[in-house]
Amino acid sequence: MCPAMQTTEDRKILPPPEPVPDYVVSSECSAYDCEFASLAKHLKVKLATGTWKILQSFPEAALELDTFSGFP
């Protein structure tokens, strides 16, 4: 197994729970989606998604899936 796959399978990273309720109130996203946004912000990475609500609510943390994949 490649090392990158092994790393992601062996580790679980939970989002910081504190901002999630605020994200739910200030966006139209579900708590589930807000957990992903919270984790992306916490890790300082982009969340690749095709979900319009996430892209609109968290532009600093979300990246359109087509842009991420390189397909037009």
N, C-alpha and C positions, 0 to 999 in steps of 0.2 A: 504494500500500500504506500502511496506517495506521502511524504511527511506532512504536506498541507492538509490532506484528508484526515490523517491521523490526529492532527491538532484540533480540527473542528469537531471531530467525533468525541474526543476525550474531554473537551471543555464545555461547560455551560456558563454562559454569561447572562445574568439577569439584569434587566433595566433598572435604573434607580426608580423606586416607586413614587417618590415625592412629587415630581412634576406631572405624572400621568393624569391625576384628576383635573389639574389646571388645563392640561392640553385637551381633555375631553370637553370641558366647559367652553373653552375658547375656540374650538374647531367643530366641524361637523363629522369628525372621525369617531369611530368606535374606540372603546378603551383598548381593545386588542391592537388596533392600528396605532394608537398613541403609545403603546408599549414599545413598538418597533421604532417609532420616531424618537422616543426617549433614549432607547439604547443606541441608536445611530448618533444622536447628539453627544451622549456620554462617551462613546468610543471615538468621536470626531471623525466619523466616516459618513459616506453618503448611503442612503437607503434607496436602492434601485427598485422602482415600483411602477406599475401601470395604473395605480389607483389615483384618479383625479383629485379626490378629496385630500389625500395625503400630500400630493404635489402642491396643491393650492395652500394648504394649511401650514406646511413645513418646508417652504422653498429652500431654506438654509440647510436642511438635512436630507431632502429628497432629490432624487435624480430620475428623470423619465427613463423608463426601461429601454426604449428604443435608442436613446442617447448612450446609455450604458453599454448596450450590446453592440453598438456601432452600425446597426441596420437603420436605413432611412424610414 
